[in-house]
Amino acid sequence: MIYLLFILTIYPPTHLEARDKPNDAGSGIYLSWSPCKVDSLIDGYIVLRMTLPAQRNMPKVK
């Protein structure tokens, strides 16, 4: 859940659509990204997963 909030703050959706129609079966908020954003998002997530454990194990400099 924290990753989702982190992703939404760094990569805001390119298209945000709110559907609130009583007749519409799919009411709610829809997020969509352009394909290039999704590719950079996946790359950023992979880099994030690779760098976070490494930073956690680094010795602290006094």
PAKETI-939689 format. One record per residue (C-alpha): residue number from 1; residue in three letters; y negated, z negated, x negated. Coordinates in nm, 3 decimals, padded with zeros to 5 digits. Example, Ala and Ser with C-alpha at 12.3 -4.5 7.8 and 13.67 -1.06 7.14 Angstrom:
BEGIN
num->1&residuo->ALA&yy->00.450&zz->-00.780&xx->-01.230
num->2&residuo->SER&yy->00.106&zz->-00.714&xx->-01.367
//
This chain:
BEGIN
num->1&residuo->MET&yy->00.000&zz->00.000&xx->00.000
num->2&residuo->ILE&yy->-00.235&zz->-00.074&xx->-00.287
num->3&residuo->TYR&yy->-00.152&zz->00.265&xx->-00.436
num->4&residuo->LEU&yy->-00.244&zz->00.432&xx->-00.106
num->5&residuo->LEU&yy->-00.585&zz->00.265&xx->-00.100
num->6&residuo->PHE&yy->-00.635&zz->00.352&xx->-00.468
num->7&residuo->ILE&yy->-00.544&zz->00.716&xx->-00.402
num->8&residuo->LEU&yy->-00.774&zz->00.739&xx->-00.101
num->9&residuo->THR&yy->-01.069&zz->00.604&xx->-00.298
num->10&residuo->ILE&yy->-01.018&zz->00.835&xx->-00.597
num->11&residuo->TYR&yy->-00.911&zz->01.145&xx->-00.405
num->12&residuo->PRO&yy->-01.087&zz->01.141&xx->-00.070
num->13&residuo->PRO&yy->-00.942&zz->01.387&xx->00.181
num->14&residuo->THR&yy->-01.112&zz->01.725&xx->00.198
num->15&residuo->HIS&yy->-01.068&zz->01.734&xx->00.574
num->16&residuo->LEU&yy->-01.078&zz->01.438&xx->00.809
num->17&residuo->GLU&yy->-01.018&zz->01.498&xx->01.177
num->18&residuo->ALA&yy->-01.018&zz->01.238&xx->01.451
num->19&residuo->ARG&yy->-00.838&zz->01.334&xx->01.770
num->20&residuo->ASP&yy->-00.894&zz->01.104&xx->02.061
num->21&residuo->LYS&yy->-00.799&zz->01.312&xx->02.363
num->22&residuo->PRO&yy->-00.607&zz->01.145&xx->02.645
num->23&residuo->ASN&yy->-00.414&zz->01.466&xx->02.718
num->24&residuo->ASP&yy->-00.326&zz->01.528&xx->02.352
num->25&residuo->ALA&yy->00.010&zz->01.394&xx->02.243
num->26&residuo->GLY&yy->-00.101&zz->01.372&xx->01.881
num->27&residuo->SER&yy->-00.404&zz->01.149&xx->01.904
num->28&residuo->GLY&yy->-00.515&zz->00.966&xx->01.595
num->29&residuo->ILE&yy->-00.675&zz->01.035&xx->01.261
num->30&residuo->TYR&yy->-00.540&zz->01.319&xx->01.049
num->31&residuo->LEU&yy->-00.600&zz->01.347&xx->00.677
num->32&residuo->SER&yy->-00.546&zz->01.668&xx->00.488
num->33&residuo->TRP&yy->-00.599&zz->01.770&xx->00.128
num->34&residuo->SER&yy->-00.640&zz->02.114&xx->-00.020
num->35&residuo->PRO&yy->-00.338&zz->02.219&xx->-00.233
num->36&residuo->CYS&yy->-00.522&zz->02.188&xx->-00.565
num->37&residuo->LYS&yy->-00.622&zz->01.832&xx->-00.473
num->38&residuo->VAL&yy->-00.260&zz->01.747&xx->-00.397
num->39&residuo->ASP&yy->-00.145&zz->01.885&xx->-00.732
num->40&residuo->SER&yy->-00.406&zz->01.683&xx->-00.921
num->41&residuo->LEU&yy->-00.316&zz->01.383&xx->-00.705
num->42&residuo->ILE&yy->00.051&zz->01.406&xx->-00.804
num->43&residuo->ASP&yy->-00.042&zz->01.452&xx->-01.171
num->44&residuo->GLY&yy->-00.276&zz->01.154&xx->-01.152
num->45&residuo->TYR&yy->-00.005&zz->00.943&xx->-00.990
num->46&residuo->ILE&yy->00.245&zz->01.034&xx->-01.264
num->47&residuo->VAL&yy->-00.009&zz->00.951&xx->-01.535
num->48&residuo->LEU&yy->-00.093&zz->00.625&xx->-01.358
num->49&residuo->ARG&yy->00.274&zz->00.525&xx->-01.341
num->50&residuo->MET&yy->00.316&zz->00.606&xx->-01.710
num->51&residuo->THR&yy->00.008&zz->00.422&xx->-01.835
num->52&residuo->LEU&yy->00.023&zz->00.105&xx->-01.623
num->53&residuo->PRO&yy->00.341&zz->-00.046&xx->-01.778
num->54&residuo->ALA&yy->00.221&zz->00.047&xx->-02.127
num->55&residuo->GLN&yy->-00.109&zz->-00.133&xx->-02.079
num->56&residuo->ARG&yy->00.069&zz->-00.438&xx->-01.942
num->57&residuo->ASN&yy->00.282&zz->-00.475&xx->-02.256
num->58&residuo->MET&yy->00.004&zz->-00.420&xx->-02.509
num->59&residuo->PRO&yy->-00.074&zz->-00.718&xx->-02.732
num->60&residuo->LYS&yy->-00.405&zz->-00.882&xx->-02.656
num->61&residuo->VAL&yy->-00.666&zz->-00.858&xx->-02.930
num->62&residuo->LYS&yy->-00.844&zz->-01.187&xx->-02.992
//
